[in-house]
Amino acid sequence: MEVLSGQNAATFHSGVKPYRRDQLVPFLQGLAQEQWSRIDDFNYAYLMNDSWELVEGDSLFGNSQKAIWNTFYKKQSDFLMVNEPDFNVHVNPVIYFAGGMEQPGGLSEEENGSRTLFQNTRGAEIRGQIGGRLGFYTFIGTTQAIFPVFVHHRTDEYRALPGEGYIKKFKENGYDFFTSRGYFTFDLIPEVNLRAGYDKIKIGEGYRSMVLSDHSNNYLFAQLNTQVWRLQYTNIWGKLAAYPSTAYLGSEQFSKGFSFHRLGLNIGKKANIGVFETVIFGGLDSATMRSIPMPLEFYNPIIFLRGAELESGSYYGKVQLGFDWKWIITRGLEWYGQFVLDEFKLDEILAANGWWANKFALQAGLKYFNVAGVDNLDLQVEGNMARPYTYSHRDAWSSMTHYGQSLAHPLGSNFYEVLGIVRAQPFPRLSLTAKGQYVIYGQDYEKEDGELTNWGSDPMKSYFVRERDYGNSIGQGNTTHQLMLDFQASYQLRHNLFIDGRAYMRKVDAEMDTPFTDMGALLSVRMNIAKRADFY
């Protein structure tokens, strides 16, 4: 809706996610709706019904046609709610049941054959507001699941289930885990908001983020957002886990610090550019065998100051700098991207000799809404790349990782990726999505003596243990080509109650392995919860 309006939203900067309801509702109410399709009207009503307590001038949003016992579902979006002048609370059950079949490839003879896919999630979410300035949110859920084989292999390799934390074994080939998120948000003054708790944050306009994504586990954080004039200044401080929990495969868990600053500027009505700095601090005290706490000076809110101090000689820190952009070229068409600089030497770049420490990542993409004038037919094309060792550091205490997972792209480093996504909404309640991914990446492998290589794809590994200083290139190691096709359909039965269908095909051709193809299909019912994030 922002891109179709032809100009940047005045109430928020779209490159910092998640968004706030009290910023979205005024933006939506300020849009001109004369040329909207009936499906746009439906989506607008959905968003307003979902945040009905913030809608001014129309008390009909959110009302149910028939409440249950005059207590439950008095509003479409709320199982149970209380709405007083200075206080409101919204309580909802969370349900996610999924089942399907998979025909995996590349397995041993003992593993071959179709497999059952399964997910059973139950939980609750609660959100509310006190006094107009203090908001709160919490989500809790417990899940038992059997995911596709490639997810299990990745979990075994990295000792962590993508997007989750503590996990236990469930039956022979499944996982049992508890998911929790929660935070509060408080307006210090109208221009400055504090948000703190346990959750994820994403930076960028793309399907992926090369800066900070929502791929990894939740983490403890404090976020300070300042918005004045055309500027938005974001400070994030977090506590990350250097390794996965001891509950899975016997690994120790130690904490490390995280600091992020981003200054965004709306240039005119159509463009936005942001500059950012990421700092990871961590280490192990050899005397006490405890994590070294992040010094107080790392909590300074001034962008680039901490990075300059680190570059002067701090052993325990990693710094990345960069910028991101978006440009609404015309109504319905947006160009966006990110550039992340880890480390480089100009003379080594000019020499074009593949020096290992010339490390950077790049993203560029296009979003095209209402393709060729067809309402609610949208196209997104995106390219991503990261040089080997880009997110690595001396050890896992200072790498761009959390709980054994990348804080940026799921593939870590050492890859090229092209994504294509087509979204269609032929009817108000029916959404269709087709995704295609082609990626070239380099995998590590085991040498004849049993030692594992490090070609720069896994950010958990130290860059001190690298294969060579020169001659490094993207895709080195066990060069792998992967094609992923994913088709999804979602039908909304009632507000936030969905039936989803999904079919996927994954074809992998690695230089040192036999090519194989995975295929699978699932059917799911979910209530008050988003579709599970993609694992690829």
SULJO-V557639 format. One record per residue. RES is the residue in three letters. PHI is phi as a letter, one per 40 degrees, with the letter a starting at -180 (none if undefined). OMEGA is omega in radians with two decimals (* if undefined). D_CENTER is the distance of its C-alpha to the mean C-alpha in Angstrom with 2 decimals. Layout:
BEGIN
RES_PHI_OMEGA_D_CENTER, RES_PHI_OMEGA_D_CENTER
END
This chain:
BEGIN
MET_none_3.08_21.08, GLU_c_-3.10_20.62, VAL_c_3.12_21.11, LEU_c_3.10_23.96, SER_c_3.09_25.60, GLY_g_3.13_25.93, GLN_a_-3.12_24.97, ASN_c_3.04_22.35, ALA_c_-3.13_21.87, ALA_c_-3.00_24.13, THR_c_-3.12_22.44, PHE_a_3.02_18.91, HIS_b_-2.96_16.99, SER_c_-3.13_14.21, GLY_c_3.11_12.30, VAL_b_-3.07_11.30, LYS_b_0.20_9.11, PRO_c_3.11_9.93, TYR_c_3.09_13.40, ARG_b_-3.14_16.65, ARG_d_-3.07_19.01, ASP_c_3.00_22.00, GLN_c_-3.13_20.82, LEU_c_-3.06_19.82, VAL_c_3.08_23.10, PRO_c_3.09_25.42, PHE_c_-3.12_23.63, LEU_c_-3.13_24.05, GLN_c_3.14_27.60, GLY_c_-3.11_28.49, LEU_c_3.00_27.72, ALA_c_-3.00_30.72, GLN_b_-3.03_30.75, GLU_c_-3.05_33.92, GLN_b_-3.14_32.43, TRP_c_3.01_29.79, SER_c_3.12_30.05, ARG_c_3.09_30.59, ILE_c_3.03_27.08, ASP_c_3.10_25.79, ASP_c_3.12_28.07, PHE_c_-3.14_26.65, ASN_c_3.09_23.02, TYR_c_-3.14_24.34, ALA_c_3.10_26.27, TYR_d_-3.12_23.33, LEU_c_3.13_21.33, MET_c_3.10_24.55, ASN_c_-3.10_25.44, ASP_c_3.13_22.15, SER_b_-2.99_22.94, TRP_d_-3.06_26.69, GLU_c_-3.13_27.73, LEU_b_-3.10_26.58, VAL_c_3.13_28.40, GLU_c_3.01_31.64, GLY_g_3.12_34.73, ASP_a_-3.09_34.02, SER_c_-3.10_34.26, LEU_c_-3.13_34.13, PHE_c_3.08_30.34, GLY_g_-3.06_29.01, ASN_c_3.07_32.48, SER_c_3.09_33.05, GLN_c_-3.12_36.08, LYS_a_3.08_37.10, ALA_c_3.12_36.01, ILE_c_-3.13_36.64, TRP_f_-3.14_39.56, ASN_f_-3.10_38.89, THR_b_-3.07_36.17, PHE_c_-3.14_33.11, TYR_f_2.95_31.13, LYS_c_2.99_33.18, LYS_b_-3.07_30.09, GLN_d_-3.01_28.07, SER_c_-2.98_24.73, ASP_b_3.00_26.19, PHE_c_3.12_27.87, LEU_a_-3.12_29.52, MET_a_2.99_29.59, VAL_b_-3.10_31.77, ASN_b_3.09_32.19, GLU_b_-3.08_34.58, PRO_d_-3.09_35.15, ASP_b_-3.08_33.44, PHE_a_2.96_31.21, ASN_a_3.11_28.99, VAL_a_-3.08_27.02, HIS_b_-3.08_25.24, VAL_b_-3.13_25.01, ASN_b_2.99_23.55, PRO_c_3.11_23.54, VAL_b_-3.13_20.50, ILE_b_3.07_21.37, TYR_a_3.09_19.69, PHE_b_-3.14_22.30, ALA_b_3.07_21.71, GLY_a_3.14_24.22, GLY_a_-3.13_24.90, MET_b_3.10_26.36, GLU_b_3.00_25.35, GLN_b_-3.06_27.66, PRO_c_3.06_26.19, GLY_b_3.07_27.76, GLY_g_-3.12_28.51, LEU_b_3.06_29.63, SER_c_-3.13_32.93, GLU_c_-3.14_35.80, GLU_c_-3.08_35.33, GLU_c_-3.03_31.68, ASN_c_-3.12_32.32, GLY_h_-3.11_32.48, SER_c_-3.14_30.29, ARG_b_3.07_27.94, THR_c_3.03_26.95, LEU_b_-2.94_23.31, PHE_a_2.97_22.77, GLN_a_3.12_20.55, ASN_b_-3.13_22.06, THR_b_3.05_20.06, ARG_b_-3.14_22.04, GLY_a_-3.12_21.25, ALA_a_3.01_21.49, GLU_b_-3.12_19.81, ILE_b_3.05_21.80, ARG_a_3.14_21.40, GLY_a_-3.07_24.13, GLN_a_-3.14_25.77, ILE_b_3.02_28.85, GLY_g_3.10_31.17, GLY_g_-3.10_28.96, ARG_b_-3.09_27.22, LEU_b_3.07_25.55, GLY_b_-3.14_22.69, PHE_a_-3.14_21.08, TYR_a_3.02_18.60, THR_a_3.10_18.37, PHE_b_3.03_17.05, ILE_b_-3.14_18.68, GLY_a_3.07_18.82, THR_b_-2.99_20.43, THR_b_2.87_19.74, GLN_b_-3.00_21.89, ALA_a_2.94_20.62, ILE_b_-3.07_21.69, PHE_c_3.09_19.00, PRO_d_-3.06_19.90, VAL_d_-3.09_21.82, PHE_c_3.06_19.42, VAL_c_3.11_16.81, HIS_c_3.13_19.76, HIS_c_3.13_20.82, ARG_c_3.12_17.50, THR_c_3.10_17.49, ASP_c_-3.10_21.11, GLU_c_-3.06_20.57, TYR_c_3.10_17.84, ARG_g_-3.13_19.17, ALA_a_3.06_15.90, LEU_c_-3.09_14.27, PRO_d_3.08_10.63, GLY_g_-3.07_8.58, GLU_b_-3.14_12.03, GLY_b_-3.11_14.83, TYR_d_3.12_18.55, ILE_b_3.04_19.70, LYS_b_3.07_23.22, LYS_c_3.08_24.91, PHE_b_-3.05_25.66, LYS_f_-3.03_28.76, GLU_c_-3.03_29.16, ASN_b_-3.14_25.79, GLY_b_-3.12_23.29, TYR_b_3.08_21.18, ASP_b_-3.09_21.70, PHE_a_3.14_19.16, PHE_b_-3.14_18.71, THR_b_3.09_15.56, SER_a_3.03_15.97, ARG_a_3.09_14.33, GLY_a_3.13_16.59, TYR_a_2.95_17.36, PHE_b_3.09_20.06, THR_b_-3.04_20.30, PHE_a_3.09_23.62, ASP_c_3.10_25.20, LEU_c_2.93_27.31, ILE_a_-3.09_28.88, PRO_d_-3.08_27.92, GLU_c_-3.04_26.23, VAL_b_-3.13_24.39, ASN_b_3.06_21.90, LEU_b_3.07_20.89, ARG_b_-3.08_17.93, ALA_a_3.12_17.89, GLY_i_-3.04_16.96, TYR_b_-3.04_14.56, ASP_a_3.10_10.93, LYS_b_3.10_7.44, ILE_b_3.12_7.14, LYS_b_3.12_5.49, ILE_b_3.06_8.45, GLY_h_-3.13_9.78, GLU_c_-2.97_11.12, GLY_c_3.00_9.98, TYR_c_3.01_8.36, ARG_b_2.92_7.13, SER_b_3.08_7.17, MET_c_-3.10_10.15, VAL_b_-3.14_10.26, LEU_a_-3.06_7.49, SER_b_3.07_3.77, ASP_b_-3.10_2.23, HIS_c_-3.00_4.37, SER_c_3.12_7.39, ASN_c_3.02_9.77, ASN_c_3.13_10.39, TYR_a_3.10_12.74, LEU_c_-3.04_15.67, PHE_a_2.89_15.39, ALA_b_-3.07_17.51, GLN_b_3.12_16.50, LEU_b_3.13_19.35, ASN_b_3.10_19.15, THR_b_-3.10_22.36, GLN_b_3.10_23.12, VAL_b_3.12_26.58, TRP_f_3.10_28.12, ARG_c_-3.04_25.66, LEU_b_2.92_23.75, GLN_b_-3.13_20.62, TYR_b_-3.08_20.30, THR_b_3.02_17.30, ASN_b_3.09_17.89, ILE_b_3.01_15.57, TRP_b_-3.06_17.20, GLY_a_3.05_15.79, LYS_b_-3.06_17.28, LEU_b_3.07_15.62, ALA_b_-3.14_17.17, ALA_c_-3.10_18.69, TYR_b_3.04_19.28, PRO_c_-3.08_18.56, SER_c_3.07_20.95, THR_c_-3.07_24.62, ALA_c_-3.10_24.33, TYR_b_3.08_23.23, LEU_g_2.92_25.35, GLY_g_3.14_26.97, SER_c_3.06_24.75, GLU_c_3.07_25.11, GLN_b_3.09_22.38, PHE_b_-3.07_22.75, SER_c_3.06_20.86, LYS_a_-3.08_20.04, GLY_c_-3.09_19.34, PHE_a_3.11_16.64, SER_b_-3.09_17.50, PHE_b_3.06_15.82, HIS_b_3.04_17.74, ARG_a_3.06_17.15, LEU_b_-3.12_20.05, GLY_b_-3.12_19.57, LEU_b_2.97_22.65, ASN_c_3.13_23.46, ILE_b_-3.02_26.16, GLY_g_-3.11_28.44, LYS_b_-2.96_27.05, LYS_b_-3.03_24.87, ALA_b_3.05_23.10, ASN_a_3.06_20.68, ILE_b_3.13_20.25, GLY_b_3.01_18.49, VAL_b_-3.04_19.43, PHE_a_3.12_17.51, GLU_a_3.07_18.24, THR_b_3.11_16.37, VAL_b_3.02_18.66, ILE_b_3.13_18.37, PHE_b_3.09_21.57, GLY_a_3.11_22.85, GLY_i_-3.11_25.91, LEU_b_3.08_28.36, ASP_c_-3.06_31.75, SER_c_-3.11_34.25, ALA_c_-3.08_36.80, THR_c_-3.06_34.90, MET_f_3.08_32.15, ARG_b_3.11_29.67, SER_c_3.07_26.58, ILE_c_-3.12_27.61, PRO_c_3.12_26.33, MET_c_-3.12_24.74, PRO_c_-3.09_27.73, LEU_c_-3.10_28.11, GLU_c_3.09_28.15, PHE_c_-3.13_24.46, TYR_c_3.11_23.85, ASN_c_-3.09_25.55, PRO_c_-3.04_23.86, ILE_c_-3.08_25.30, ILE_c_3.09_23.14, PHE_g_3.13_24.33, LEU_c_-3.11_26.99, ARG_c_3.12_25.35, GLY_c_3.13_24.44, ALA_c_3.13_28.10, GLU_c_-3.14_29.28, LEU_c_-3.11_27.16, GLU_c_-3.14_28.44, SER_c_3.01_31.91, GLY_i_3.10_31.75, SER_c_-3.08_29.34, TYR_c_-2.93_29.01, TYR_c_-3.02_26.10, GLY_b_3.05_23.53, LYS_b_-3.12_21.18, VAL_b_2.97_20.55, GLN_b_3.11_18.51, LEU_b_3.08_19.41, GLY_i_3.12_18.49, PHE_a_3.06_18.15, ASP_b_-3.09_16.20, TRP_a_2.89_17.95, LYS_a_3.14_18.30, TRP_a_3.04_21.66, ILE_c_-3.04_22.77, ILE_c_3.06_25.55, THR_a_-3.14_27.15, ARG_d_3.10_26.49, GLY_g_-3.08_23.85, LEU_b_-3.12_22.89, GLU_b_3.03_20.23, TRP_b_-3.07_19.71, TYR_a_3.10_16.73, GLY_i_3.13_15.59, GLN_a_2.99_14.88, PHE_b_-3.13_17.20, VAL_b_3.11_16.71, LEU_b_3.13_20.03, ASP_c_-3.08_20.46, GLU_a_3.07_24.18, PHE_a_2.95_27.02, LYS_b_-3.04_30.78, LEU_c_-3.11_32.28, ASP_c_3.09_35.31, GLU_c_3.08_33.28, ILE_c_-3.14_31.22, LEU_c_3.12_34.53, ALA_c_3.11_36.00, ALA_f_-3.07_33.35, ASN_b_3.09_33.89, GLY_g_3.12_30.38, TRP_c_-2.99_30.34, TRP_c_-3.02_27.60, ALA_c_2.95_26.57, ASN_c_-2.95_25.88, LYS_b_3.09_22.11, PHE_a_3.10_19.70, ALA_b_-3.05_16.72, LEU_a_3.04_16.71, GLN_b_3.00_14.91, ALA_a_-3.09_16.95, GLY_a_3.09_16.62, LEU_b_2.97_18.58, LYS_b_-3.11_18.09, TYR_b_-3.09_21.36, PHE_b_-3.07_21.96, ASN_f_-3.05_25.17, VAL_d_3.10_26.00, ALA_f_3.11_29.73, GLY_g_3.12_30.37, VAL_c_-3.09_29.13, ASP_d_3.01_27.59, ASN_g_2.94_24.03, LEU_b_-2.97_23.69, ASP_b_-3.11_20.69, LEU_b_3.05_19.75, GLN_b_3.08_16.89, VAL_b_-3.04_17.57, GLU_a_3.04_15.43, GLY_b_-3.14_16.46, ASN_b_3.05_14.78, MET_a_3.08_16.79, ALA_a_3.09_17.07, ARG_c_3.07_20.48, PRO_d_3.06_21.39, TYR_g_-3.03_20.82, THR_d_-3.08_18.55, TYR_b_3.13_16.30, SER_c_3.02_19.24, HIS_a_-3.07_21.84, ARG_c_3.12_25.02, ASP_a_-3.09_23.46, ALA_c_3.14_20.40, TRP_c_-3.12_21.27, SER_b_3.08_20.34, SER_c_3.13_17.82, MET_c_-3.11_14.18, THR_b_3.04_13.22, HIS_a_3.09_12.82, TYR_f_3.12_14.58, GLY_g_-3.07_15.25, GLN_b_3.13_11.75, SER_c_3.05_10.44, LEU_c_-3.13_8.61, ALA_b_-3.09_8.03, HIS_c_3.14_8.61, PRO_d_-3.12_9.18, LEU_c_-3.11_12.81, GLY_g_-3.12_13.38, SER_b_3.01_16.26, ASN_g_-3.10_19.37, PHE_a_2.84_18.25, TYR_b_3.13_18.66, GLU_a_3.00_16.52, VAL_b_-3.14_17.43, LEU_b_3.00_15.59, GLY_b_-3.09_17.49, ILE_b_3.05_16.50, VAL_b_3.11_19.30, ARG_b_3.12_18.98, ALA_b_3.09_22.21, GLN_b_-3.06_23.51, PRO_c_3.09_27.20, PHE_b_-3.06_27.97, PRO_d_-3.05_26.58, ARG_c_-3.08_25.29, LEU_b_3.09_24.28, SER_b_3.14_21.09, LEU_b_3.14_20.90, THR_b_3.03_18.20, ALA_b_-3.13_19.02, LYS_b_3.04_16.65, GLY_b_3.13_18.12, GLN_b_2.97_16.84, TYR_b_-3.05_19.30, VAL_b_2.99_18.56, ILE_b_-3.12_21.06, TYR_a_-3.13_20.20, GLY_b_3.10_22.44, GLN_c_2.97_22.63, ASP_c_-3.13_24.64, TYR_a_-3.10_27.72, GLU_c_3.11_30.58, LYS_c_-3.12_33.78, GLU_c_-3.14_37.25, ASP_c_3.11_37.70, GLY_g_3.13_34.57, GLU_c_3.12_32.56, LEU_c_3.08_28.98, THR_c_3.02_28.32, ASN_b_-3.13_25.64, TRP_c_3.00_25.00, GLY_g_3.13_21.94, SER_c_-3.06_19.00, ASP_c_-3.10_18.19, PRO_c_3.08_17.16, MET_c_-3.09_18.60, LYS_c_3.14_22.01, SER_c_3.08_24.28, TYR_c_3.01_25.12, PHE_c_-3.14_28.69, VAL_c_-3.13_28.94, ARG_b_-3.04_28.44, GLU_c_-3.12_30.58, ARG_a_-3.13_32.12, ASP_c_-3.08_32.19, TYR_b_3.13_32.89, GLY_g_3.14_32.30, ASN_c_3.13_28.53, SER_a_-3.12_26.63, ILE_c_-3.12_23.35, GLY_g_-3.11_23.59, GLN_c_-3.04_26.21, GLY_g_3.05_26.94, ASN_c_-3.04_26.85, THR_c_-3.01_25.85, THR_b_3.04_23.85, HIS_b_-3.13_23.36, GLN_b_3.03_20.95, LEU_b_3.14_21.03, MET_b_3.05_18.77, LEU_b_-3.01_19.81, ASP_b_-3.13_18.18, PHE_b_-3.09_19.94, GLN_b_3.04_18.98, ALA_b_-3.10_21.14, SER_b_3.13_20.63, TYR_b_-3.11_23.59, GLN_c_-3.12_23.61, LEU_c_3.04_26.77, ARG_a_-3.03_26.67, HIS_d_3.10_24.32, ASN_g_2.98_21.01, LEU_b_-2.98_22.78, PHE_b_2.88_21.67, ILE_b_-3.08_23.03, ASP_b_2.97_20.77, GLY_b_-3.08_22.03, ARG_a_3.03_20.33, ALA_b_-3.10_21.91, TYR_a_3.06_20.59, MET_b_-3.11_22.32, ARG_b_-3.12_21.26, LYS_b_-3.06_23.87, VAL_b_3.11_23.93, ASP_b_-3.12_26.72, ALA_b_-3.07_26.85, GLU_d_-3.05_29.80, MET_b_-3.08_30.96, ASP_b_3.10_30.24, THR_c_3.11_31.49, PRO_d_3.12_29.40, PHE_a_-3.13_28.05, THR_b_3.01_26.31, ASP_b_3.04_24.22, MET_b_3.14_24.47, GLY_a_3.10_23.46, ALA_a_-3.13_23.47, LEU_b_3.01_22.35, LEU_b_-3.06_23.38, SER_a_2.99_21.73, VAL_b_-3.13_22.47, ARG_b_-3.10_19.98, MET_b_3.10_20.69, ASN_f_3.09_18.65, ILE_a_3.12_15.36, ALA_c_3.03_12.68, LYS_c_3.13_12.82, ARG_c_-3.12_11.28, ALA_c_3.13_8.16, ASP_c_-3.12_9.77, PHE_c_-3.06_10.93, TYR_b_*_12.13
END
